[in-house]
Amino acid sequence: MVVTQQKPLIVQSDRTLLLDVHAEGAEDARAAILPFAELEKSPEHIHTYHITPLSLWNAASAGFSPADVMRVLACYTRYPIPSGITESFSDTMSRYGKIRLVAGPSAAPLSPGAGGGDMPAELLLTASDKAVLAEIEAAKSLQKHLTKNALGFTLRLTDRGSVKRELIRMGWPVQDEAPFVRGEALEIALRETCVSGRPFAPRDY
């Protein structure tokens, strides 16, 4: 086994990453893994991160590929990366973008957005893979929210969060491209004097 003692990262087979904060390059490694790993514990010497399906989907939505993730791990790992991790990353990240949520094609507007266009009352959940659509249709937990049509499924605007949460639980992240209403501007004013009478101003940074 080749061991590179100066490298700060230890990659484990359960997708846990141990970061030796005292090792050379620890800060660079921390910044590099943040797009695809979640911090779990940060005691004094070893910080623990975990690569989860959600963190990988977030990375995929930001343009990261499985090869990008592996390249970062290979750059900072102290020990050889456990076998099989590459395949699991590819399978997980490939699921992002297969299901899309867009404005319903024939939905009547619910309300006008201030400068943001009309907000549809219905949304459309669609996927190019028929097997994925069949899995969604078979999910009993989604049946009360979805109505099947030729393009996929329609859902009410109010069910948007519930459907996305359930699909994530099933292992299918939703690429949400449906619009939001831009709310009215909220005007606020900061006071110049504290209750104590001392001057008040936000810090310049």
Disulfide bonds with the S-S distance in Angstrom:
none
